[in-house]
């Protein structure tokens, strides 16, 4: 890392101050409730709250409970989709899963009435289809392949939370029902149980807010982990993944998120959110209290504040966010 100028040190201090202020402002927010439909998720500490920002220059900035492990849940959908785009190709993926926002709950049993396919890969039906495609490509090695790529993006070896995986497998009857309907419609062509099992496993990968910020920074850095220099995902797959995250990543709150926060993101019912500022930052939050749509209450509020404070909205006319963050990146 190059020596830091006085300007860079001032900028770093400002970023840390903003992050601490946002964390402090939301720490007392106790709206929402921990997810209980997966029994093991109900055991989460409801007041845990962490924020992390990773730059494409390799820096990491944190506030709060950033080293508490949690399972990725639906956050995994974005990274699995990216992997499927790389391995199967854009056209084959689009033939099985659409890219349109659904406006329905993440676990809705509804397909596109025209194509009879899942609306997008960020809802359960689409994610199970993507898992099925990965299983068709890699077979028994599919989960190991997925875990390897996720770990490369995080910059350290991630692991499966066996307890959460068993909890999901024992109670995930709705997802099994979705898989059988996908098989009947032709979106799934392999064994439904294999597709669902891989989906349960990917959702049960454990990470921290720091890991998730680094995974976001890997996508922001065109698929290359900024800290290790290793390529985790193909560039073209990253571009298409970010596009779908922007329009579909926050369940049926995606439109409001694009309007208010303005960055590609994906949430999960364990309380994690990852956001990507292209060519600049990966941002992650963890707080397990959820709103009615399944998004972290503190996470949404924190991302909104960070977007406003740092000028991160994709359509910020002043471009002040790019100017601010470029100082961090240039001197990293």
C-alpha positions as protocol buffer text, in pm:
chain_id: "A"
residue {
  index: 1
  type: UNK
  ca { x: 0 y: 0 z: 0 }
}
residue {
  index: 2
  type: UNK
  ca { x: 140 y: 342 z: -96 }
}
residue {
  index: 3
  type: UNK
  ca { x: 213 y: 599 z: 172 }
}
residue {
  index: 4
  type: UNK
  ca { x: -96 y: 798 z: 264 }
}
residue {
  index: 5
  type: UNK
  ca { x: -118 y: 1169 z: 197 }
}
residue {
  index: 6
  type: UNK
  ca { x: -270 y: 1410 z: 449 }
}
residue {
  index: 7
  type: UNK
  ca { x: -572 y: 1436 z: 219 }
}
residue {
  index: 8
  type: UNK
  ca { x: -615 y: 1060 z: 221 }
}
residue {
  index: 9
  type: UNK
  ca { x: -587 y: 1040 z: 598 }
}
residue {
  index: 10
  type: UNK
  ca { x: -853 y: 1310 z: 631 }
}
residue {
  index: 11
  type: UNK
  ca { x: -1079 y: 1120 z: 390 }
}
residue {
  index: 12
  type: UNK
  ca { x: -1028 y: 794 z: 578 }
}
residue {
  index: 13
  type: UNK
  ca { x: -1114 y: 968 z: 904 }
}
residue {
  index: 14
  type: UNK
  ca { x: -1426 y: 1115 z: 744 }
}
residue {
  index: 15
  type: UNK
  ca { x: -1541 y: 776 z: 616 }
}
residue {
  index: 16
  type: UNK
  ca { x: -1485 y: 613 z: 954 }
}
residue {
  index: 17
  type: UNK
  ca { x: -1676 y: 898 z: 1121 }
}
residue {
  index: 18
  type: UNK
  ca { x: -1968 y: 860 z: 880 }
}
residue {
  index: 19
  type: UNK
  ca { x: -1979 y: 485 z: 936 }
}
residue {
  index: 20
  type: UNK
  ca { x: -1971 y: 521 z: 1315 }
}
residue {
  index: 21
  type: UNK
  ca { x: -2239 y: 790 z: 1304 }
}
residue {
  index: 22
  type: UNK
  ca { x: -2472 y: 577 z: 1091 }
}
residue {
  index: 23
  type: UNK
  ca { x: -2417 y: 277 z: 1317 }
}
residue {
  index: 24
  type: UNK
  ca { x: -2478 y: 484 z: 1631 }
}
residue {
  index: 25
  type: UNK
  ca { x: -2794 y: 640 z: 1488 }
}
residue {
  index: 26
  type: UNK
  ca { x: -2955 y: 300 z: 1420 }
}
residue {
  index: 27
  type: UNK
  ca { x: -2826 y: 101 z: 1717 }
}
residue {
  index: 28
  type: UNK
  ca { x: -3134 y: 181 z: 1927 }
}
residue {
  index: 29
  type: UNK
  ca { x: -3374 y: 98 z: 1643 }
}
residue {
  index: 30
  type: UNK
  ca { x: -3561 y: -210 z: 1760 }
}
residue {
  index: 31
  type: UNK
  ca { x: -3831 y: -222 z: 1497 }
}
residue {
  index: 32
  type: UNK
  ca { x: -3895 y: -553 z: 1325 }
}
residue {
  index: 33
  type: UNK
  ca { x: -3852 y: -911 z: 1437 }
}
residue {
  index: 34
  type: UNK
  ca { x: -3613 y: -1200 z: 1383 }
}
residue {
  index: 35
  type: UNK
  ca { x: -3721 y: -1459 z: 1124 }
}
residue {
  index: 36
  type: UNK
  ca { x: -3877 y: -1769 z: 1280 }
}
residue {
  index: 37
  type: UNK
  ca { x: -4000 y: -1974 z: 983 }
}
residue {
  index: 38
  type: UNK
  ca { x: -3658 y: -2140 z: 975 }
}
residue {
  index: 39
  type: UNK
  ca { x: -3630 y: -2248 z: 1341 }
}
residue {
  index: 40
  type: UNK
  ca { x: -3253 y: -2195 z: 1373 }
}
residue {
  index: 41
  type: UNK
  ca { x: -3279 y: -1833 z: 1254 }
}
residue {
  index: 42
  type: UNK
  ca { x: -3499 y: -1758 z: 1554 }
}
residue {
  index: 43
  type: UNK
  ca { x: -3193 y: -1814 z: 1775 }
}
residue {
  index: 44
  type: UNK
  ca { x: -3013 y: -1505 z: 1639 }
}
residue {
  index: 45
  type: UNK
  ca { x: -2928 y: -1223 z: 1878 }
}
residue {
  index: 46
  type: UNK
  ca { x: -3188 y: -961 z: 1775 }
}
residue {
  index: 47
  type: UNK
  ca { x: -2978 y: -660 z: 1872 }
}
residue {
  index: 48
  type: UNK
  ca { x: -2661 y: -761 z: 1685 }
}
residue {
  index: 49
  type: UNK
  ca { x: -2570 y: -489 z: 1436 }
}
residue {
  index: 50
  type: UNK
  ca { x: -2263 y: -450 z: 1217 }
}
residue {
  index: 51
  type: UNK
  ca { x: -2164 y: -235 z: 919 }
}
residue {
  index: 52
  type: UNK
  ca { x: -1864 y: -287 z: 691 }
}
residue {
  index: 53
  type: UNK
  ca { x: -1730 y: -112 z: 382 }
}
residue {
  index: 54
  type: UNK
  ca { x: -1459 y: -265 z: 161 }
}
residue {
  index: 55
  type: UNK
  ca { x: -1298 y: -62 z: -118 }
}
residue {
  index: 56
  type: UNK
  ca { x: -1166 y: -191 z: -448 }
}
residue {
  index: 57
  type: UNK
  ca { x: -830 y: -65 z: -325 }
}
residue {
  index: 58
  type: UNK
  ca { x: -832 y: -331 z: -52 }
}
residue {
  index: 59
  type: UNK
  ca { x: -927 y: -119 z: 250 }
}
residue {
  index: 60
  type: UNK
  ca { x: -1186 y: -230 z: 506 }
}
residue {
  index: 61
  type: UNK
  ca { x: -1383 y: 1 z: 738 }
}
residue {
  index: 62
  type: UNK
  ca { x: -1612 y: -136 z: 1007 }
}
residue {
  index: 63
  type: UNK
  ca { x: -1848 y: -43 z: 1287 }
}
residue {
  index: 64
  type: UNK
  ca { x: -2023 y: -266 z: 1539 }
}
residue {
  index: 65
  type: UNK
  ca { x: -2072 y: -642 z: 1529 }
}
residue {
  index: 66
  type: UNK
  ca { x: -1893 y: -720 z: 1204 }
}
residue {
  index: 67
  type: UNK
  ca { x: -1741 y: -1054 z: 1310 }
}
residue {
  index: 68
  type: UNK
  ca { x: -2061 y: -1230 z: 1417 }
}
residue {
  index: 69
  type: UNK
  ca { x: -2122 y: -1519 z: 1174 }
}
residue {
  index: 70
  type: UNK
  ca { x: -2462 y: -1553 z: 1008 }
}
residue {
  index: 71
  type: UNK
  ca { x: -2589 y: -1758 z: 715 }
}
residue {
  index: 72
  type: UNK
  ca { x: -2613 y: -1586 z: 378 }
}
residue {
  index: 73
  type: UNK
  ca { x: -2968 y: -1706 z: 306 }
}
residue {
  index: 74
  type: UNK
  ca { x: -3099 y: -1514 z: 2 }
}
residue {
  index: 75
  type: UNK
  ca { x: -2783 y: -1304 z: -28 }
}
residue {
  index: 76
  type: UNK
  ca { x: -2634 y: -1622 z: -176 }
}
residue {
  index: 77
  type: UNK
  ca { x: -2873 y: -1596 z: -471 }
}
residue {
  index: 78
  type: UNK
  ca { x: -2677 y: -1314 z: -630 }
}
residue {
  index: 79
  type: UNK
  ca { x: -2345 y: -1499 z: -619 }
}
residue {
  index: 80
  type: UNK
  ca { x: -2499 y: -1829 z: -734 }
}
residue {
  index: 81
  type: UNK
  ca { x: -2660 y: -1649 z: -1028 }
}
residue {
  index: 82
  type: UNK
  ca { x: -2323 y: -1496 z: -1117 }
}
residue {
  index: 83
  type: UNK
  ca { x: -2164 y: -1840 z: -1114 }
}
residue {
  index: 84
  type: UNK
  ca { x: -2440 y: -1990 z: -1331 }
}
residue {
  index: 85
  type: UNK
  ca { x: -2403 y: -1710 z: -1587 }
}
residue {
  index: 86
  type: UNK
  ca { x: -2034 y: -1788 z: -1613 }
}
residue {
  index: 87
  type: UNK
  ca { x: -2067 y: -2167 z: -1634 }
}
residue {
  index: 88
  type: UNK
  ca { x: -2384 y: -2204 z: -1841 }
}
residue {
  index: 89
  type: UNK
  ca { x: -2381 y: -1880 z: -2037 }
}
residue {
  index: 90
  type: UNK
  ca { x: -2626 y: -1593 z: -2051 }
}
residue {
  index: 91
  type: UNK
  ca { x: -2862 y: -1742 z: -2310 }
}
residue {
  index: 92
  type: UNK
  ca { x: -2906 y: -2078 z: -2137 }
}
residue {
  index: 93
  type: UNK
  ca { x: -2972 y: -1909 z: -1803 }
}
residue {
  index: 94
  type: UNK
  ca { x: -3225 y: -1668 z: -1956 }
}
residue {
  index: 95
  type: UNK
  ca { x: -3405 y: -1961 z: -2116 }
}
residue {
  index: 96
  type: UNK
  ca { x: -3478 y: -2096 z: -1768 }
}
residue {
  index: 97
  type: UNK
  ca { x: -3505 y: -1783 z: -1548 }
}
residue {
  index: 98
  type: UNK
  ca { x: -3625 y: -1433 z: -1633 }
}
residue {
  index: 99
  type: UNK
  ca { x: -3487 y: -1099 z: -1517 }
}
residue {
  index: 100
  type: UNK
  ca { x: -3807 y: -907 z: -1449 }
}
residue {
  index: 101
  type: UNK
  ca { x: -3907 y: -782 z: -1102 }
}
residue {
  index: 102
  type: UNK
  ca { x: -4197 y: -987 z: -973 }
}
residue {
  index: 103
  type: UNK
  ca { x: -4360 y: -755 z: -721 }
}
residue {
  index: 104
  type: UNK
  ca { x: -4442 y: -1065 z: -518 }
}
residue {
  index: 105
  type: UNK
  ca { x: -4300 y: -1202 z: -194 }
}
residue {
  index: 106
  type: UNK
  ca { x: -3969 y: -1390 z: -225 }
}
residue {
  index: 107
  type: UNK
  ca { x: -4134 y: -1728 z: -159 }
}
residue {
  index: 108
  type: UNK
  ca { x: -4439 y: -1675 z: -380 }
}
residue {
  index: 109
  type: UNK
  ca { x: -4549 y: -1975 z: -582 }
}
residue {
  index: 110
  type: UNK
  ca { x: -4602 y: -1785 z: -906 }
}
residue {
  index: 111
  type: UNK
  ca { x: -4426 y: -1794 z: -1244 }
}
residue {
  index: 112
  type: UNK
  ca { x: -4424 y: -1559 z: -1541 }
}
residue {
  index: 113
  type: UNK
  ca { x: -4761 y: -1621 z: -1716 }
}
residue {
  index: 114
  type: UNK
  ca { x: -4603 y: -1579 z: -2061 }
}
residue {
  index: 115
  type: UNK
  ca { x: -4287 y: -1789 z: -2029 }
}
residue {
  index: 116
  type: UNK
  ca { x: -4400 y: -2016 z: -1742 }
}
residue {
  index: 117
  type: UNK
  ca { x: -4058 y: -1956 z: -1587 }
}
residue {
  index: 118
  type: UNK
  ca { x: -3953 y: -1788 z: -1260 }
}
residue {
  index: 119
  type: UNK
  ca { x: -3958 y: -1409 z: -1283 }
}
residue {
  index: 120
  type: UNK
  ca { x: -3598 y: -1361 z: -1172 }
}
residue {
  index: 121
  type: UNK
  ca { x: -3314 y: -1540 z: -989 }
}
residue {
  index: 122
  type: UNK
  ca { x: -3353 y: -1337 z: -670 }
}
residue {
  index: 123
  type: UNK
  ca { x: -3681 y: -1501 z: -565 }
}
residue {
  index: 124
  type: UNK
  ca { x: -3691 y: -1858 z: -438 }
}
residue {
  index: 125
  type: UNK
  ca { x: -3831 y: -2010 z: -756 }
}
residue {
  index: 126
  type: UNK
  ca { x: -3557 y: -1854 z: -966 }
}
residue {
  index: 127
  type: UNK
  ca { x: -3284 y: -1939 z: -717 }
}
residue {
  index: 128
  type: UNK
  ca { x: -3392 y: -2304 z: -700 }
}
residue {
  index: 129
  type: UNK
  ca { x: -3380 y: -2314 z: -1080 }
}
residue {
  index: 130
  type: UNK
  ca { x: -3028 y: -2169 z: -1074 }
}
residue {
  index: 131
  type: UNK
  ca { x: -2927 y: -2429 z: -814 }
}
residue {
  index: 132
  type: UNK
  ca { x: -3071 y: -2697 z: -1041 }
}
residue {
  index: 133
  type: UNK
  ca { x: -2864 y: -2570 z: -1333 }
}
residue {
  index: 134
  type: UNK
  ca { x: -2547 y: -2573 z: -1123 }
}
residue {
  index: 135
  type: UNK
  ca { x: -2628 y: -2926 z: -1010 }
}
residue {
  index: 136
  type: UNK
  ca { x: -2671 y: -3031 z: -1373 }
}
residue {
  index: 137
  type: UNK
  ca { x: -2332 y: -2880 z: -1460 }
}
residue {
  index: 138
  type: UNK
  ca { x: -2124 y: -2995 z: -1164 }
}
residue {
  index: 139
  type: UNK
  ca { x: -2320 y: -3282 z: -1010 }
}
residue {
  index: 140
  type: UNK
  ca { x: -2196 y: -3392 z: -670 }
}
residue {
  index: 141
  type: UNK
  ca { x: -1922 y: -3124 z: -685 }
}
residue {
  index: 142
  type: UNK
  ca { x: -2169 y: -2837 z: -723 }
}
residue {
  index: 143
  type: UNK
  ca { x: -2166 y: -2725 z: -360 }
}
residue {
  index: 144
  type: UNK
  ca { x: -1788 y: -2748 z: -330 }
}
residue {
  index: 145
  type: UNK
  ca { x: -1755 y: -2540 z: -646 }
}
residue {
  index: 146
  type: UNK
  ca { x: -1998 y: -2281 z: -511 }
}
residue {
  index: 147
  type: UNK
  ca { x: -1828 y: -2268 z: -172 }
}
residue {
  index: 148
  type: UNK
  ca { x: -1486 y: -2227 z: -339 }
}
residue {
  index: 149
  type: UNK
  ca { x: -1603 y: -1930 z: -546 }
}
residue {
  index: 150
  type: UNK
  ca { x: -1781 y: -1764 z: -255 }
}
residue {
  index: 151
  type: UNK
  ca { x: -1466 y: -1811 z: -48 }
}
residue {
  index: 152
  type: UNK
  ca { x: -1247 y: -1660 z: -319 }
}
residue {
  index: 153
  type: UNK
  ca { x: -1476 y: -1358 z: -323 }
}
residue {
  index: 154
  type: UNK
  ca { x: -1456 y: -1327 z: 57 }
}
residue {
  index: 155
  type: UNK
  ca { x: -1081 y: -1374 z: 68 }
}
residue {
  index: 156
  type: UNK
  ca { x: -1096 y: -1654 z: 323 }
}
residue {
  index: 157
  type: UNK
  ca { x: -1240 y: -2004 z: 351 }
}
residue {
  index: 158
  type: UNK
  ca { x: -1612 y: -1995 z: 431 }
}
residue {
  index: 159
  type: UNK
  ca { x: -1805 y: -2290 z: 574 }
}
residue {
  index: 160
  type: UNK
  ca { x: -2145 y: -2451 z: 588 }
}
residue {
  index: 161
  type: UNK
  ca { x: -2352 y: -2402 z: 904 }
}
residue {
  index: 162
  type: UNK
  ca { x: -2469 y: -2760 z: 944 }
}
residue {
  index: 163
  type: UNK
  ca { x: -2730 y: -2674 z: 1208 }
}
residue {
  index: 164
  type: UNK
  ca { x: -2902 y: -2416 z: 988 }
}
residue {
  index: 165
  type: UNK
  ca { x: -2878 y: -2648 z: 687 }
}
residue {
  index: 166
  type: UNK
  ca { x: -3052 y: -2928 z: 877 }
}
residue {
  index: 167
  type: UNK
  ca { x: -3316 y: -2685 z: 1001 }
}
residue {
  index: 168
  type: UNK
  ca { x: -3387 y: -2570 z: 646 }
}
residue {
  index: 169
  type: UNK
  ca { x: -3393 y: -2924 z: 511 }
}
residue {
  index: 170
  type: UNK
  ca { x: -3639 y: -3036 z: 779 }
}
residue {
  index: 171
  type: UNK
  ca { x: -3883 y: -2747 z: 734 }
}
residue {
  index: 172
  type: UNK
  ca { x: -3844 y: -2635 z: 369 }
}
residue {
  index: 173
  type: UNK
  ca { x: -4160 y: -2797 z: 235 }
}
residue {
  index: 174
  type: UNK
  ca { x: -4273 y: -2487 z: 47 }
}
residue {
  index: 175
  type: UNK
  ca { x: -3945 y: -2477 z: -144 }
}
residue {
  index: 176
  type: UNK
  ca { x: -3983 y: -2844 z: -229 }
}
residue {
  index: 177
  type: UNK
  ca { x: -4330 y: -2766 z: -360 }
}
residue {
  index: 178
  type: UNK
  ca { x: -4188 y: -2485 z: -574 }
}
residue {
  index: 179
  type: UNK
  ca { x: -3923 y: -2723 z: -709 }
}
residue {
  index: 180
  type: UNK
  ca { x: -4181 y: -2981 z: -816 }
}
residue {
  index: 181
  type: UNK
  ca { x: -4379 y: -2712 z: -999 }
}
residue {
  index: 182
  type: UNK
  ca { x: -4057 y: -2598 z: -1167 }
}
residue {
  index: 183
  type: UNK
  ca { x: -3997 y: -2957 z: -1278 }
}
residue {
  index: 184
  type: UNK
  ca { x: -4348 y: -2978 z: -1417 }
}
residue {
  index: 185
  type: UNK
  ca { x: -4303 y: -2651 z: -1610 }
}
residue {
  index: 186
  type: UNK
  ca { x: -3968 y: -2756 z: -1756 }
}
residue {
  index: 187
  type: UNK
  ca { x: -3759 y: -2494 z: -1576 }
}
residue {
  index: 188
  type: UNK
  ca { x: -3594 y: -2776 z: -1380 }
}
residue {
  index: 189
  type: UNK
  ca { x: -3477 y: -3078 z: -1576 }
}
residue {
  index: 190
  type: UNK
  ca { x: -3279 y: -3269 z: -1314 }
}
residue {
  index: 191
  type: UNK
  ca { x: -3375 y: -3424 z: -982 }
}
residue {
  index: 192
  type: UNK
  ca { x: -3583 y: -3180 z: -779 }
}
residue {
  index: 193
  type: UNK
  ca { x: -3447 y: -3301 z: -446 }
}
residue {
  index: 194
  type: UNK
  ca { x: -3087 y: -3241 z: -561 }
}
residue {
  index: 195
  type: UNK
  ca { x: -3171 y: -2886 z: -669 }
}
residue {
  index: 196
  type: UNK
  ca { x: -3348 y: -2807 z: -342 }
}
residue {
  index: 197
  type: UNK
  ca { x: -3071 y: -2961 z: -133 }
}
residue {
  index: 198
  type: UNK
  ca { x: -2809 y: -2747 z: -310 }
}
residue {
  index: 199
  type: UNK
  ca { x: -3029 y: -2442 z: -256 }
}
residue {
  index: 200
  type: UNK
  ca { x: -3056 y: -2517 z: 117 }
}
residue {
  index: 201
  type: UNK
  ca { x: -2679 y: -2558 z: 136 }
}
residue {
  index: 202
  type: UNK
  ca { x: -2596 y: -2233 z: -43 }
}
residue {
  index: 203
  type: UNK
  ca { x: -2833 y: -2044 z: 189 }
}
residue {
  index: 204
  type: UNK
  ca { x: -2660 y: -2203 z: 489 }
}
residue {
  index: 205
  type: UNK
  ca { x: -2308 y: -2079 z: 405 }
}
residue {
  index: 206
  type: UNK
  ca { x: -2183 y: -1881 z: 703 }
}
residue {
  index: 207
  type: UNK
  ca { x: -2010 y: -1543 z: 674 }
}
residue {
  index: 208
  type: UNK
  ca { x: -1962 y: -1219 z: 866 }
}
residue {
  index: 209
  type: UNK
  ca { x: -2039 y: -861 z: 767 }
}
residue {
  index: 210
  type: UNK
  ca { x: -1668 y: -815 z: 696 }
}
residue {
  index: 211
  type: UNK
  ca { x: -1672 y: -1119 z: 465 }
}
residue {
  index: 212
  type: UNK
  ca { x: -1982 y: -993 z: 291 }
}
residue {
  index: 213
  type: UNK
  ca { x: -1835 y: -646 z: 233 }
}
residue {
  index: 214
  type: UNK
  ca { x: -1530 y: -808 z: 74 }
}
residue {
  index: 215
  type: UNK
  ca { x: -1755 y: -1026 z: -142 }
}
residue {
  index: 216
  type: UNK
  ca { x: -1933 y: -710 z: -252 }
}
residue {
  index: 217
  type: UNK
  ca { x: -1600 y: -540 z: -325 }
}
residue {
  index: 218
  type: UNK
  ca { x: -1504 y: -838 z: -542 }
}
residue {
  index: 219
  type: UNK
  ca { x: -1812 y: -777 z: -758 }
}
residue {
  index: 220
  type: UNK
  ca { x: -1739 y: -403 z: -756 }
}
residue {
  index: 221
  type: UNK
  ca { x: -1384 y: -485 z: -872 }
}
residue {
  index: 222
  type: UNK
  ca { x: -1505 y: -666 z: -1184 }
}
residue {
  index: 223
  type: UNK
  ca { x: -1490 y: -1010 z: -1021 }
}
residue {
  index: 224
  type: UNK
  ca { x: -1137 y: -987 z: -879 }
}
residue {
  index: 225
  type: UNK
  ca { x: -1087 y: -990 z: -503 }
}
residue {
  index: 226
  type: UNK
  ca { x: -914 y: -658 z: -423 }
}
residue {
  index: 227
  type: UNK
  ca { x: -716 y: -802 z: -132 }
}
residue {
  index: 228
  type: UNK
  ca { x: -591 y: -1128 z: -285 }
}
residue {
  index: 229
  type: UNK
  ca { x: -587 y: -1042 z: -655 }
}
residue {
  index: 230
  type: UNK
  ca { x: -765 y: -1370 z: -733 }
}
residue {
  index: 231
  type: UNK
  ca { x: -1049 y: -1375 z: -985 }
}
residue {
  index: 232
  type: UNK
  ca { x: -1365 y: -1519 z: -833 }
}
residue {
  index: 233
  type: UNK
  ca { x: -1620 y: -1443 z: -1106 }
}
residue {
  index: 234
  type: UNK
  ca { x: -1624 y: -1371 z: -1478 }
}
residue {
  index: 235
  type: UNK
  ca { x: -1651 y: -1002 z: -1575 }
}
residue {
  index: 236
  type: UNK
  ca { x: -1950 y: -1042 z: -1806 }
}
residue {
  index: 237
  type: UNK
  ca { x: -2136 y: -1244 z: -1544 }
}
residue {
  index: 238
  type: UNK
  ca { x: -2069 y: -972 z: -1285 }
}
residue {
  index: 239
  type: UNK
  ca { x: -2220 y: -704 z: -1508 }
}
residue {
  index: 240
  type: UNK
  ca { x: -2541 y: -899 z: -1561 }
}
residue {
  index: 241
  type: UNK
  ca { x: -2563 y: -992 z: -1194 }
}
residue {
  index: 242
  type: UNK
  ca { x: -2535 y: -630 z: -1080 }
}
residue {
  index: 243
  type: UNK
  ca { x: -2813 y: -533 z: -1320 }
}
residue {
  index: 244
  type: UNK
  ca { x: -3053 y: -791 z: -1174 }
}
residue {
  index: 245
  type: UNK
  ca { x: -2952 y: -702 z: -818 }
}
residue {
  index: 246
  type: UNK
  ca { x: -3042 y: -340 z: -889 }
}
residue {
  index: 247
  type: UNK
  ca { x: -3392 y: -423 z: -1010 }
}
residue {
  index: 248
  type: UNK
  ca { x: -3479 y: -738 z: -813 }
}
residue {
  index: 249
  type: UNK
  ca { x: -3246 y: -775 z: -516 }
}
residue {
  index: 250
  type: UNK
  ca { x: -3457 y: -647 z: -228 }
}
residue {
  index: 251
  type: UNK
  ca { x: -3763 y: -869 z: -254 }
}
residue {
  index: 252
  type: UNK
  ca { x: -4082 y: -673 z: -322 }
}
residue {
  index: 253
  type: UNK
  ca { x: -3915 y: -357 z: -186 }
}
residue {
  index: 254
  type: UNK
  ca { x: -3678 y: -343 z: -484 }
}
residue {
  index: 255
  type: UNK
  ca { x: -3841 y: -42 z: -649 }
}
residue {
  index: 256
  type: UNK
  ca { x: -3830 y: 172 z: -336 }
}
residue {
  index: 257
  type: UNK
  ca { x: -3470 y: 63 z: -276 }
}
residue {
  index: 258
  type: UNK
  ca { x: -3363 y: 168 z: -627 }
}
residue {
  index: 259
  type: UNK
  ca { x: -3543 y: 499 z: -579 }
}
residue {
  index: 260
  type: UNK
  ca { x: -3413 y: 577 z: -230 }
}
residue {
  index: 261
  type: UNK
  ca { x: -3073 y: 404 z: -207 }
}
residue {
  index: 262
  type: UNK
  ca { x: -2981 y: 357 z: -571 }
}
residue {
  index: 263
  type: UNK
  ca { x: -2720 y: 80 z: -562 }
}
residue {
  index: 264
  type: UNK
  ca { x: -2732 y: -289 z: -662 }
}
residue {
  index: 265
  type: UNK
  ca { x: -2797 y: -496 z: -349 }
}
residue {
  index: 266
  type: UNK
  ca { x: -2923 y: -829 z: -215 }
}
residue {
  index: 267
  type: UNK
  ca { x: -3082 y: -901 z: 121 }
}
residue {
  index: 268
  type: UNK
  ca { x: -3141 y: -1219 z: 318 }
}
residue {
  index: 269
  type: UNK
  ca { x: -3376 y: -1320 z: 598 }
}
residue {
  index: 270
  type: UNK
  ca { x: -3090 y: -1383 z: 839 }
}
residue {
  index: 271
  type: UNK
  ca { x: -3043 y: -1005 z: 842 }
}
residue {
  index: 272
  type: UNK
  ca { x: -2762 y: -951 z: 594 }
}
residue {
  index: 273
  type: UNK
  ca { x: -2754 y: -702 z: 308 }
}
residue {
  index: 274
  type: UNK
  ca { x: -2475 y: -661 z: 54 }
}
residue {
  index: 275
  type: UNK
  ca { x: -2451 y: -358 z: -173 }
}
residue {
  index: 276
  type: UNK
  ca { x: -2215 y: -283 z: -460 }
}
residue {
  index: 277
  type: UNK
  ca { x: -2100 y: 58 z: -582 }
}
residue {
  index: 278
  type: UNK
  ca { x: -1951 y: -35 z: -918 }
}
residue {
  index: 279
  type: UNK
  ca { x: -1570 y: 3 z: -942 }
}
residue {
  index: 280
  type: UNK
  ca { x: -1567 y: 151 z: -590 }
}
residue {
  index: 281
  type: UNK
  ca { x: -1713 y: -27 z: -287 }
}
residue {
  index: 282
  type: UNK
  ca { x: -1871 y: -331 z: -133 }
}
residue {
  index: 283
  type: UNK
  ca { x: -2100 y: -248 z: 159 }
}
residue {
  index: 284
  type: UNK
  ca { x: -2250 y: -496 z: 406 }
}
residue {
  index: 285
  type: UNK
  ca { x: -2482 y: -475 z: 702 }
}
residue {
  index: 286
  type: UNK
  ca { x: -2597 y: -735 z: 950 }
}
residue {
  index: 287
  type: UNK
  ca { x: -2896 y: -694 z: 1179 }
}
residue {
  index: 288
  type: UNK
  ca { x: -3151 y: -976 z: 1212 }
}
residue {
  index: 289
  type: UNK
  ca { x: -3461 y: -769 z: 1292 }
}
residue {
  index: 290
  type: UNK
  ca { x: -3668 y: -782 z: 971 }
}
residue {
  index: 291
  type: UNK
  ca { x: -3956 y: -582 z: 829 }
}
residue {
  index: 292
  type: UNK
  ca { x: -4270 y: -739 z: 682 }
}
residue {
  index: 293
  type: UNK
  ca { x: -4098 y: -793 z: 344 }
}
residue {
  index: 294
  type: UNK
  ca { x: -3803 y: -984 z: 495 }
}
residue {
  index: 295
  type: UNK
  ca { x: -3544 y: -706 z: 481 }
}
residue {
  index: 296
  type: UNK
  ca { x: -3328 y: -593 z: 774 }
}
residue {
  index: 297
  type: UNK
  ca { x: -3483 y: -281 z: 929 }
}
residue {
  index: 298
  type: UNK
  ca { x: -3155 y: -137 z: 1050 }
}
residue {
  index: 299
  type: UNK
  ca { x: -2983 y: -242 z: 730 }
}
residue {
  index: 300
  type: UNK
  ca { x: -3223 y: -53 z: 506 }
}
residue {
  index: 301
  type: UNK
  ca { x: -3198 y: 258 z: 724 }
}
residue {
  index: 302
  type: UNK
  ca { x: -2817 y: 237 z: 738 }
}
residue {
  index: 303
  type: UNK
  ca { x: -2779 y: 194 z: 363 }
}
residue {
  index: 304
  type: UNK
  ca { x: -3009 y: 489 z: 303 }
}
residue {
  index: 305
  type: UNK
  ca { x: -2801 y: 709 z: 529 }
}
residue {
  index: 306
  type: UNK
  ca { x: -2473 y: 595 z: 374 }
}
residue {
  index: 307
  type: UNK
  ca { x: -2607 y: 657 z: 25 }
}
residue {
  index: 308
  type: UNK
  ca { x: -2711 y: 1010 z: 121 }
}
residue {
  index: 309
  type: UNK
  ca { x: -2400 y: 1093 z: 324 }
}
residue {
  index: 310
  type: UNK
  ca { x: -2148 y: 960 z: 73 }
}
residue {
  index: 311
  type: UNK
  ca { x: -2337 y: 1035 z: -249 }
}
residue {
  index: 312
  type: UNK
  ca { x: -2354 y: 671 z: -356 }
}
residue {
  index: 313
  type: UNK
  ca { x: -2686 y: 673 z: -544 }
}
residue {
  index: 314
  type: UNK
  ca { x: -2628 y: 565 z: -904 }
}
residue {
  index: 315
  type: UNK
  ca { x: -2811 y: 874 z: -1026 }
}
residue {
  index: 316
  type: UNK
  ca { x: -2660 y: 1129 z: -789 }
}
residue {
  index: 317
  type: UNK
  ca { x: -2623 y: 1424 z: -1025 }
}
residue {
  index: 318
  type: UNK
  ca { x: -2332 y: 1577 z: -833 }
}
residue {
  index: 319
  type: UNK
  ca { x: -2110 y: 1267 z: -871 }
}
residue {
  index: 320
  type: UNK
  ca { x: -1969 y: 1359 z: -528 }
}
residue {
  index: 321
  type: UNK
  ca { x: -1960 y: 996 z: -418 }
}
residue {
  index: 322
  type: UNK
  ca { x: -1720 y: 898 z: -696 }
}
residue {
  index: 323
  type: UNK
  ca { x: -1495 y: 1192 z: -616 }
}
residue {
  index: 324
  type: UNK
  ca { x: -1491 y: 1106 z: -245 }
}
residue {
  index: 325
  type: UNK
  ca { x: -1424 y: 737 z: -285 }
}
residue {
  index: 326
  type: UNK
  ca { x: -1162 y: 783 z: -559 }
}
residue {
  index: 327
  type: UNK
  ca { x: -933 y: 936 z: -297 }
}
residue {
  index: 328
  type: UNK
  ca { x: -950 y: 615 z: -95 }
}
residue {
  index: 329
  type: UNK
  ca { x: -887 y: 396 z: -397 }
}
residue {
  index: 330
  type: UNK
  ca { x: -605 y: 596 z: -556 }
}
residue {
  index: 331
  type: UNK
  ca { x: -392 y: 586 z: -241 }
}
residue {
  index: 332
  type: UNK
  ca { x: -461 y: 224 z: -147 }
}
